[in-house]
Amino acid sequence: MNWAAFLSSFSTMLLVELPDKTLIATLILSTRYHKFPVFIGVSLAFLAQCIIAVLAGSLLTKLPENVGAYIVATLFAVGAIVLWRSARHAGEDEEVKSVVTTSPFKMALVSFSVLFAAEWGDASQLLTVALTAKYHAPFAVGLGSWLGLVGVAALAILLGKFIQAKVPLHLIQRIAATVFAAFAAIALYTAIRM
């Protein structure tokens, strides 16, 4: 396994997702439903999204190296812009519609549906695509990304209210945007040198 790819995707995913709607949606779901079915549902949604992103990133590796490097730089730059702009709305509450269910399966299904939809085009998906293309290590990036997402979900479920009260979301989003911008600059520099 490519440990650099794994650690890069895991650590960056934690940073990117802590201030994201993923944490808020998981927190809200876990206050409305039992925690375990919510955790199962969101974990499966993240797994599906990571597989899709890794496949997209793997397709990028089939392109000529310099073209792939420019695309990776663009993905990171877009991710940085998305995160920076979303920091302006960090205080706004994201709402999840209440669904009356009692079955653990239905709770997990609602959680899966909400998070699967929320992750489309999200910074974490762009990150997974870009890191897969950068490292040419789909398994390591996919596993690192998925475990990072699952870690954020676990934090949201276990410590969500505390995190929300103590850490300013806009600050974490700005830091994550800066990390994305740095990755974009490095990828662009690499593309130019090819």
Buried (B, 14 or more C-beta within 10 A) or exposed (E): EBEEBBEBBBEBBBBBBBBBBBBBBBBBBBEBBEBEBBBBBBBBBBBBBBBBBBEBBBEBBEEEEEEBBBBBBBBBBBBBBBBBEBBEEBEEEBEBEEBEBEEBEBBBBBBBEBBBEBBEEBBBBBBBBBBBBBBBBBEBBBBBBBBBBBBBBBBBBEEBEEBBEEEEBBEBBBBBBBBBBEBBBBBBEBBEEE
